[in-house]
């Protein structure tokens, strides 16, 4: 039994209608996906374990991964969950040269990282490469849209040959009047952090001491049995798998829901 010949005018009209409908539906779906994928405000995401934290700064245009402390394999595994479904990339990675070197093989190429800023952990920094800049002095990265990163560096005991030189560093993320301080350790925070920042994130240390010395508006530290809330200081406990998200808008930093404040 032969099939009837199709009506050419009808099939063309039907094809055009189907194409138009598909394009509209596809465009709407694509726009919806993009809207869900792209945050409306800059944000900071944090996970932490032991003496390490991993921070992701998203300006809505640029994504920066900051390795605070030694590279921790468990925290690196959480990075995909810190990224949105569509925007699977890391534009910049910042960390000590040792932490960056110890990232899993293929990590930087997998996430299409355009550049790395490595803070030397020895007195003889490597010369870097086309994709890596050794940060041997204070450095500013303009992220656009009134956002910038400042990498601050210092050394301790460099004059004393009997002691190992401490290479201290800290990243300040500025979004207008909001300032977020990200330190790899409490010594770096003590020496380099400014007073009165919107947030201080550091893997460990004496919370009371940093609160008195630096007076940040809020403090984010890795959860441990000895970490207790401080009077008048919003404290955010940072966990290995529960991602703490901070949203920056209008000079204000919105804290995660589990933040503890004691009056």
Beta strands, then each sheet from edge to edge (+ up, - down):
strand 1: 42-49
strand 2: 52-58
strand 3: 63-68
strand 4: 92-96
strand 5: 115-119
strand 6: 132-135
strand 7: 139-144
strand 8: 147-156
strand 9: 166-175
strand 10: 178-183
strand 11: 199-202
strand 12: 218-222
strand 13: 234-238
strand 14: 244-249
strand 15: 252-254
sheet 1: 6+ 5+ 4+ 3+ 2- 1+ 14- 15+
sheet 2: 7+ 8- 9+ 10- 11- 12- 13-
end
